[in-house]
Amino acid sequence: MVDEDRKAGTADKVKGSIKEGVGKLTGDEDKEAEGKAQKNKGKAQDKVGQAKDKMRDKLDK
């Protein structure tokens, strides 16, 4: 079972990558920075979800 934080984190990473790419293509530094920030938020959220999954797996054994 995958934790909801992992799903949300993956979504934020994808959205952030898209925003970052659009910012680079259009020369919009603010959009690029916003995308990087969202991508980093997603990475952190994914790590939290991974930790929750590991704890859940250990408790299930």
N, CA, C and O atoms as CSV, one atom per row, in Angstrom:
chain,resi,resn,atom,element,x,y,z
A,1,MET,N,N,0.843,-1.176,0.000
A,1,MET,CA,C,0.000,0.000,0.000
A,1,MET,C,C,0.894,1.246,0.000
A,1,MET,O,O,1.782,1.375,0.842
A,2,VAL,N,N,0.662,2.138,-0.921
A,2,VAL,CA,C,1.476,3.343,-1.055
A,2,VAL,C,C,0.835,4.471,-0.257
A,2,VAL,O,O,-0.371,4.706,-0.338
A,3,ASP,N,N,1.661,5.158,0.511
A,3,ASP,CA,C,1.192,6.259,1.335
A,3,ASP,C,C,0.743,7.442,0.465
A,3,ASP,O,O,1.302,7.682,-0.605
A,4,GLU,N,N,-0.259,8.165,0.932
A,4,GLU,CA,C,-0.786,9.324,0.193
A,4,GLU,C,C,0.274,10.405,0.007
A,4,GLU,O,O,0.253,11.125,-0.992
A,5,ASP,N,N,1.203,10.525,0.962
A,5,ASP,CA,C,2.276,11.515,0.827
A,5,ASP,C,C,3.152,11.208,-0.381
A,5,ASP,O,O,3.632,12.120,-1.054
A,6,ARG,N,N,3.354,9.947,-0.649
A,6,ARG,CA,C,4.165,9.575,-1.818
A,6,ARG,C,C,3.455,9.945,-3.107
A,6,ARG,O,O,4.080,10.429,-4.050
A,7,LYS,N,N,2.156,9.719,-3.149
A,7,LYS,CA,C,1.386,10.075,-4.350
A,7,LYS,C,C,1.409,11.586,-4.568
A,7,LYS,O,O,1.660,12.058,-5.677
A,8,ALA,N,N,1.146,12.335,-3.507
A,8,ALA,CA,C,1.135,13.799,-3.611
A,8,ALA,C,C,2.539,14.320,-3.936
A,8,ALA,O,O,2.687,15.266,-4.709
A,9,GLY,N,N,3.551,13.711,-3.355
A,9,GLY,CA,C,4.925,14.121,-3.627
A,9,GLY,C,C,5.299,13.907,-5.087
A,9,GLY,O,O,5.939,14.758,-5.704
A,10,THR,N,N,4.902,12.780,-5.625
A,10,THR,CA,C,5.185,12.499,-7.033
A,10,THR,C,C,4.463,13.498,-7.933
A,10,THR,O,O,5.025,13.972,-8.920
A,11,ALA,N,N,3.228,13.811,-7.590
A,11,ALA,CA,C,2.469,14.792,-8.377
A,11,ALA,C,C,3.154,16.154,-8.338
A,11,ALA,O,O,3.264,16.821,-9.366
A,12,ASP,N,N,3.617,16.572,-7.156
A,12,ASP,CA,C,4.304,17.857,-7.042
A,12,ASP,C,C,5.625,17.863,-7.810
A,12,ASP,O,O,5.992,18.872,-8.413
A,13,LYS,N,N,6.334,16.743,-7.788
A,13,LYS,CA,C,7.590,16.671,-8.549
A,13,LYS,C,C,7.326,16.846,-10.040
A,13,LYS,O,O,8.053,17.567,-10.722
A,14,VAL,N,N,6.296,16.192,-10.541
A,14,VAL,CA,C,5.964,16.285,-11.966
A,14,VAL,C,C,5.524,17.703,-12.325
A,14,VAL,O,O,6.002,18.281,-13.302
A,15,LYS,N,N,4.612,18.257,-11.529
A,15,LYS,CA,C,4.135,19.620,-11.794
A,15,LYS,C,C,5.291,20.620,-11.728
A,15,LYS,O,O,5.394,21.526,-12.555
A,16,GLY,N,N,6.147,20.440,-10.740
A,16,GLY,CA,C,7.289,21.340,-10.589
A,16,GLY,C,C,8.238,21.253,-11.770
A,16,GLY,O,O,8.744,22.272,-12.239
A,17,SER,N,N,8.480,20.052,-12.248
A,17,SER,CA,C,9.356,19.879,-13.409
A,17,SER,C,C,8.777,20.562,-14.648
A,17,SER,O,O,9.502,21.167,-15.438
A,18,ILE,N,N,7.466,20.453,-14.800
A,18,ILE,CA,C,6.809,21.098,-15.946
A,18,ILE,C,C,6.930,22.619,-15.837
A,18,ILE,O,O,7.285,23.293,-16.804
A,19,LYS,N,N,6.629,23.155,-14.641
A,19,LYS,CA,C,6.730,24.604,-14.449
A,19,LYS,C,C,8.159,25.089,-14.677
A,19,LYS,O,O,8.387,26.125,-15.301
A,20,GLU,N,N,9.107,24.325,-14.162
A,20,GLU,CA,C,10.512,24.696,-14.337
A,20,GLU,C,C,10.873,24.723,-15.818
A,20,GLU,O,O,11.538,25.647,-16.286
A,21,GLY,N,N,10.435,23.720,-16.541
A,21,GLY,CA,C,10.716,23.653,-17.979
A,21,GLY,C,C,10.074,24.792,-18.748
A,21,GLY,O,O,10.695,25.378,-19.635
A,22,VAL,N,N,8.833,25.107,-18.410
A,22,VAL,CA,C,8.138,26.219,-19.062
A,22,VAL,C,C,8.872,27.529,-18.760
A,22,VAL,O,O,9.045,28.376,-19.636
A,23,GLY,N,N,9.292,27.674,-17.520
A,23,GLY,CA,C,10.029,28.877,-17.138
A,23,GLY,C,C,11.327,29.027,-17.910
A,23,GLY,O,O,11.684,30.125,-18.335
A,24,LYS,N,N,12.032,27.914,-18.090
A,24,LYS,CA,C,13.280,27.952,-18.864
A,24,LYS,C,C,13.012,28.309,-20.319
A,24,LYS,O,O,13.719,29.126,-20.909
A,25,LEU,N,N,11.980,27.688,-20.893
A,25,LEU,CA,C,11.661,27.934,-22.306
A,25,LEU,C,C,11.234,29.367,-22.574
A,25,LEU,O,O,11.574,29.948,-23.604
A,26,THR,N,N,10.484,29.929,-21.634
A,26,THR,CA,C,9.953,31.275,-21.841
A,26,THR,C,C,10.845,32.367,-21.254
A,26,THR,O,O,10.590,33.555,-21.448
A,27,GLY,N,N,11.878,31.962,-20.545
A,27,GLY,CA,C,12.755,32.945,-19.917
A,27,GLY,C,C,12.159,33.568,-18.664
A,27,GLY,O,O,12.619,34.616,-18.211
A,28,ASP,N,N,11.141,32.931,-18.106
A,28,ASP,CA,C,10.468,33.424,-16.905
A,28,ASP,C,C,11.168,32.837,-15.672
A,28,ASP,O,O,10.899,31.705,-15.271
A,29,GLU,N,N,12.064,33.627,-15.084
A,29,GLU,CA,C,12.849,33.144,-13.944
A,29,GLU,C,C,11.981,32.855,-12.724
A,29,GLU,O,O,12.267,31.934,-11.960
A,30,ASP,N,N,10.922,33.640,-12.542
A,30,ASP,CA,C,10.019,33.397,-11.408
A,30,ASP,C,C,9.312,32.051,-11.546
A,30,ASP,O,O,9.208,31.299,-10.576
A,31,LYS,N,N,8.829,31.749,-12.743
A,31,LYS,CA,C,8.146,30.471,-12.989
A,31,LYS,C,C,9.131,29.310,-12.817
A,31,LYS,O,O,8.784,28.265,-12.268
A,32,GLU,N,N,10.354,29.508,-13.290
A,32,GLU,CA,C,11.378,28.470,-13.152
A,32,GLU,C,C,11.674,28.211,-11.669
A,32,GLU,O,O,11.768,27.060,-11.244
A,33,ALA,N,N,11.821,29.281,-10.891
A,33,ALA,CA,C,12.087,29.139,-9.459
A,33,ALA,C,C,10.902,28.501,-8.738
A,33,ALA,O,O,11.082,27.680,-7.838
A,34,GLU,N,N,9.696,28.883,-9.138
A,34,GLU,CA,C,8.486,28.295,-8.554
A,34,GLU,C,C,8.451,26.790,-8.826
A,34,GLU,O,O,8.099,25.998,-7.951
A,35,GLY,N,N,8.816,26.413,-10.032
A,35,GLY,CA,C,8.851,25.002,-10.392
A,35,GLY,C,C,9.876,24.229,-9.590
A,35,GLY,O,O,9.608,23.119,-9.131
A,36,LYS,N,N,11.051,24.815,-9.422
A,36,LYS,CA,C,12.098,24.156,-8.623
A,36,LYS,C,C,11.632,23.966,-7.185
A,36,LYS,O,O,11.844,22.910,-6.589
A,37,ALA,N,N,10.994,24.998,-6.633
A,37,ALA,CA,C,10.511,24.913,-5.253
A,37,ALA,C,C,9.448,23.826,-5.110
A,37,ALA,O,O,9.458,23.058,-4.149
A,38,GLN,N,N,8.538,23.770,-6.069
A,38,GLN,CA,C,7.478,22.754,-6.014
A,38,GLN,C,C,8.073,21.355,-6.166
A,38,GLN,O,O,7.632,20.409,-5.512
A,39,LYS,N,N,9.070,21.233,-7.026
A,39,LYS,CA,C,9.722,19.935,-7.224
A,39,LYS,C,C,10.415,19.492,-5.933
A,39,LYS,O,O,10.337,18.322,-5.558
A,40,ASN,N,N,11.092,20.425,-5.251
A,40,ASN,CA,C,11.763,20.094,-3.999
A,40,ASN,C,C,10.764,19.741,-2.903
A,40,ASN,O,O,11.017,18.853,-2.089
A,41,LYS,N,N,9.630,20.437,-2.880
A,41,LYS,CA,C,8.561,20.111,-1.925
A,41,LYS,C,C,8.083,18.681,-2.174
A,41,LYS,O,O,7.865,17.918,-1.233
A,42,GLY,N,N,7.924,18.333,-3.433
A,42,GLY,CA,C,7.483,16.990,-3.783
A,42,GLY,C,C,8.480,15.924,-3.365
A,42,GLY,O,O,8.096,14.850,-2.903
A,43,LYS,N,N,9.758,16.224,-3.529
A,43,LYS,CA,C,10.796,15.267,-3.119
A,43,LYS,C,C,10.740,15.027,-1.617
A,43,LYS,O,O,10.842,13.890,-1.157
A,44,ALA,N,N,10.574,16.114,-0.852
A,44,ALA,CA,C,10.494,15.978,0.607
A,44,ALA,C,C,9.250,15.195,1.015
A,44,ALA,O,O,9.304,14.334,1.893
A,45,GLN,N,N,8.146,15.500,0.374
A,45,GLN,CA,C,6.890,14.813,0.686
A,45,GLN,C,C,7.002,13.321,0.359
A,45,GLN,O,O,6.480,12.480,1.091
A,46,ASP,N,N,7.674,13.004,-0.727
A,46,ASP,CA,C,7.877,11.612,-1.108
A,46,ASP,C,C,8.712,10.884,-0.054
A,46,ASP,O,O,8.432,9.732,0.277
A,47,LYS,N,N,9.735,11.557,0.471
A,47,LYS,CA,C,10.577,10.947,1.515
A,47,LYS,C,C,9.760,10.654,2.777
A,47,LYS,O,O,9.938,9.612,3.408
A,48,VAL,N,N,8.868,11.574,3.140
A,48,VAL,CA,C,7.997,11.354,4.302
A,48,VAL,C,C,7.122,10.131,4.057
A,48,VAL,O,O,6.956,9.292,4.943
A,49,GLY,N,N,6.572,10.032,2.871
A,49,GLY,CA,C,5.737,8.882,2.529
A,49,GLY,C,C,6.509,7.573,2.556
A,49,GLY,O,O,5.991,6.547,2.996
A,50,GLN,N,N,7.749,7.613,2.083
A,50,GLN,CA,C,8.583,6.409,2.112
A,50,GLN,C,C,8.836,5.968,3.546
A,50,GLN,O,O,8.789,4.777,3.854
A,51,ALA,N,N,9.105,6.935,4.424
A,51,ALA,CA,C,9.347,6.607,5.827
A,51,ALA,C,C,8.089,5.998,6.456
A,51,ALA,O,O,8.175,5.034,7.217
A,52,LYS,N,N,6.921,6.565,6.135
A,52,LYS,CA,C,5.666,6.010,6.657
A,52,LYS,C,C,5.440,4.593,6.148
A,52,LYS,O,O,4.991,3.727,6.900
A,53,ASP,N,N,5.749,4.350,4.877
A,53,ASP,CA,C,5.598,3.008,4.315
A,53,ASP,C,C,6.503,2.011,5.033
A,53,ASP,O,O,6.086,0.894,5.342
A,54,LYS,N,N,7.733,2.417,5.295
A,54,LYS,CA,C,8.673,1.517,5.987
A,54,LYS,C,C,8.179,1.196,7.388
A,54,LYS,O,O,8.244,0.046,7.823
A,55,MET,N,N,7.683,2.207,8.096
A,55,MET,CA,C,7.177,1.963,9.449
A,55,MET,C,C,5.960,1.047,9.408
A,55,MET,O,O,5.820,0.149,10.238
A,56,ARG,N,N,5.087,1.280,8.443
A,56,ARG,CA,C,3.883,0.440,8.318
A,56,ARG,C,C,4.282,-1.009,8.021
A,56,ARG,O,O,3.703,-1.944,8.573
A,57,ASP,N,N,5.272,-1.183,7.150
A,57,ASP,CA,C,5.725,-2.526,6.804
A,57,ASP,C,C,6.318,-3.225,8.037
A,57,ASP,O,O,6.078,-4.414,8.252
A,58,LYS,N,N,7.078,-2.499,8.831
A,58,LYS,CA,C,7.678,-3.103,10.030
A,58,LYS,C,C,6.607,-3.484,11.052
A,58,LYS,O,O,6.719,-4.511,11.722
A,59,LEU,N,N,5.577,-2.661,11.168
A,59,LEU,CA,C,4.502,-2.947,12.118
A,59,LEU,C,C,3.635,-4.116,11.668
A,59,LEU,O,O,3.055,-4.826,12.489
A,60,ASP,N,N,3.555,-4.303,10.364
A,60,ASP,CA,C,2.747,-5.407,9.821
A,60,ASP,C,C,3.414,-6.751,9.977
A,60,ASP,O,O,2.743,-7.776,9.856
A,61,LYS,N,N,4.701,-6.791,10.239
A,61,LYS,CA,C,5.417,-8.069,10.347
A,61,LYS,C,C,5.309,-8.665,11.711
A,61,LYS,O,O,5.857,-9.739,11.960
